[in-house]
Amino acid sequence: MMRAHPAASRVLVAALLVGALGGCSTIKGWFGGKKADEKPTEPAELIDITPTVSVAKLWSANAGKGEGRLGLQQTPVVDGGRVYAAAVEGGVRAFDLQTGKQVWQYKSDLRFSGGPGAGQGLVVVGTLDGQVVALDATTGAEKWQAKVPNEVVAAPAVGPENVFVRSNDGRVTAFSNATGERRWFWTNELPSLTVRGNAPVLVGPGVLFVGSDDGTLTALSANDGREMWTQAVGTPEGRSELERMADVDGAPVLEGTTVYATSFKKETVAIEGPSGRPLWTRDNGGAGGLAVTSGAVLVSDPAGTVWALDKYSGGALWSNTTLARRSLTAPTVHGDYAVVGDYDGYLHWMKTDNGEVVARARVGGKAVRGKPVVADGILLVQDVEGGLTAFGFK
């Protein structure tokens, strides 16, 4: 439908550079700054807490060799009582959600990136070389392969009829669930400097929501890729390319007819899904994504502050600054708590009504970059070394 964008190669080096900083405490010395003996940009030390909720590790497993410093934000996906996880080396694996027992492994030399998408009896994952592989969710047998022009660092989305793959050149491609035949593609021009990462495509009833590196959210027809509307989430303002970075790299959330999205420019918006009309905008947020409760939108910003915004007005309900500069993941909701991971492998449970940290656990000291996943009351995280860990409440 539209021509492919040729700029992926020119953004790759810059994007890798920015993404590699995700687990670092400072870029002091590159752009100037404080004296060497001053430490205002180091991660905040953890404050002792008195746990008021008991969290237990249920099981742990190995998903293969992880992303390391590639900045892929690998996360598992849960469907039908199984956990599916991919690794840069080691293929794709399926585990039982309750026990962590491995059900099957798809062995491959392909460098799987991002994370799998699952649904309609399929598990679909992309690679750093632009391969797309669809597996049978029950057995792990390969059903088809396809190709896109650039690396895939976001989990594919599986709809009722098509698989939707977001590649790193700004393109969304639709493939037939049954055969892998390409149905259509849509592409969006990239800015010259972007954050490492892409937002997964969000599938709604007959529509797709696509967050882009230019700070916009676009609604596409799921049937043919026709553009329905585009709305700004982050405004790319500033004199330098670095200042203008406004990527929407976290998955939007659809609740009812309202879409919520957040951007690297620290702006969070609520948009009426059918029309694209903005409902509210708030200058708190980050590229990593968000979570929604019955009354709040939860976001973590680049400084390490976790915010709760009123779901209906965008007004700030509370903020927690105790995890400053700890390279937080996007929040997820686990029971009555918001959970974020950090650069040192810690998970932090906060009360959703006031932001108080009430529990903490660690996943072996390896950084967690991907947003935690919750299914059937079980919270799952995949660390940068490929470790998969499940937590629950005692």
BELDA-V693642 format. One record per pair of residues at least 4 apart in sequence whose C-alpha atoms are under 6 Angstrom apart, sorted by the first residue. I is the first residue (numbers start at 1). J is the second residue. Records with the same first field share a line. If there is no record, write none. Layout:
I=J ; J
//
This chain:
2=186
8=169
11=15 ; 192 ; 193
15=194 ; 195 ; 196
16=20 ; 196
18=195
19=71 ; 196
23=343
25=42 ; 43
26=41
28=32 ; 33
43=325 ; 326
44=323 ; 324
51=358 ; 359
52=358
54=393 ; 394
55=392 ; 393 ; 394
56=391 ; 392 ; 393
57=390 ; 391
58=390 ; 391
59=100 ; 389 ; 390
60=388 ; 389
61=388
62=387 ; 388
63=386
64=87 ; 89 ; 90 ; 386
65=87 ; 88 ; 89 ; 385 ; 386
66=87 ; 88 ; 384 ; 385 ; 386
67=384
68=384 ; 385
72=114 ; 153
73=369 ; 370
74=114 ; 115 ; 370
75=115 ; 370 ; 382
76=84 ; 85 ; 115
77=83 ; 84
78=82 ; 83
81=97
82=95 ; 96 ; 97
83=94 ; 95 ; 97
84=93 ; 94
85=92 ; 93
86=91 ; 92 ; 115
87=91 ; 112
88=111 ; 112 ; 113
89=111
91=106 ; 107 ; 108
92=105 ; 106
93=104 ; 105
94=102 ; 103 ; 104
95=100 ; 101 ; 102 ; 103
96=100 ; 101
106=140
111=127 ; 128
112=126 ; 127
113=127 ; 128 ; 153
114=153 ; 154 ; 155
115=155
116=124 ; 125 ; 155
117=123 ; 124 ; 155 ; 156 ; 157
118=122 ; 123
119=158
121=137
122=135 ; 136 ; 137
123=134 ; 135 ; 137
124=133 ; 134
125=132 ; 133
126=131 ; 132 ; 152
127=131 ; 152
128=151 ; 152
129=151
130=147 ; 148 ; 150 ; 151 ; 152
131=146 ; 147
132=145 ; 146 ; 147
133=145
134=143 ; 144
135=140 ; 141 ; 142 ; 143
136=140 ; 141
144=180
150=167 ; 168
151=167 ; 168
152=167 ; 168
154=198 ; 200
155=200
156=164 ; 165
157=163 ; 164
158=163
159=163
161=177
162=174 ; 175 ; 176 ; 177
163=174 ; 175 ; 177
164=173 ; 174
165=172 ; 173
166=171 ; 172
167=171
170=187 ; 188
171=186 ; 187
172=185 ; 186
173=184 ; 185
174=182 ; 183 ; 184
175=180 ; 181 ; 182 ; 183
176=180 ; 181
197=249
198=249
199=211 ; 249 ; 250 ; 251
200=251
201=209 ; 210
202=208 ; 209
203=208
204=208
206=222
207=220 ; 221 ; 222
208=219 ; 220 ; 222
209=218 ; 219
210=217 ; 218
211=216 ; 217 ; 248
212=216 ; 248
213=247 ; 248
214=246 ; 247
215=232 ; 233 ; 234 ; 246 ; 247 ; 248
216=231 ; 232 ; 233
217=230 ; 231
218=229 ; 230
219=228 ; 229
220=225 ; 226 ; 227 ; 228
221=225 ; 226
229=276
234=246 ; 263 ; 265 ; 267
236=244 ; 245 ; 246
237=244
238=243 ; 244
246=263 ; 264 ; 265
247=263 ; 264
248=263 ; 287
249=287 ; 288
250=287 ; 288 ; 289
251=289
252=260 ; 261
253=259 ; 260
254=258 ; 259
257=273
258=271 ; 272 ; 273
259=270 ; 271 ; 273
260=269 ; 270
261=268 ; 269
262=267 ; 268 ; 285 ; 286
263=267 ; 286 ; 287
264=286 ; 287
266=283 ; 284 ; 285 ; 286
267=282 ; 283 ; 284 ; 285
268=281 ; 282 ; 285
269=280 ; 281
270=279 ; 280
271=276 ; 277 ; 278 ; 279
272=276 ; 277
282=314
285=299 ; 300 ; 301
286=301 ; 302
288=330
289=330
290=298 ; 299 ; 330 ; 331
291=297 ; 298 ; 331 ; 332
292=296 ; 297
295=311
296=308 ; 309 ; 310 ; 311
297=308 ; 309 ; 311
298=307 ; 308
299=306 ; 307
300=305 ; 306 ; 330
301=305
303=324 ; 325
304=323 ; 324 ; 325 ; 326 ; 328
305=320 ; 321 ; 324
306=319 ; 320
307=319
308=317 ; 318
309=314 ; 315 ; 316 ; 317
310=314 ; 315
320=355
326=342 ; 343
327=342 ; 343
328=341 ; 342
329=340 ; 341 ; 369 ; 371
330=371
331=338 ; 339 ; 340
332=338 ; 339
333=337 ; 338
337=349 ; 350 ; 351 ; 352
338=349 ; 350 ; 352
339=348 ; 349
340=347 ; 348
341=346 ; 347 ; 368
342=346 ; 368
343=367 ; 368
344=365 ; 366 ; 367
345=362 ; 363 ; 365 ; 366 ; 367 ; 368
346=361 ; 362
347=360 ; 361 ; 362
348=360
349=357 ; 358 ; 359
350=355 ; 356 ; 357 ; 358
351=355 ; 356
366=383
367=383 ; 384
368=383
372=380 ; 381
373=379 ; 380
374=378 ; 379
378=391 ; 392
379=390 ; 391
380=389 ; 390
381=388 ; 389
382=387 ; 388
383=387
//
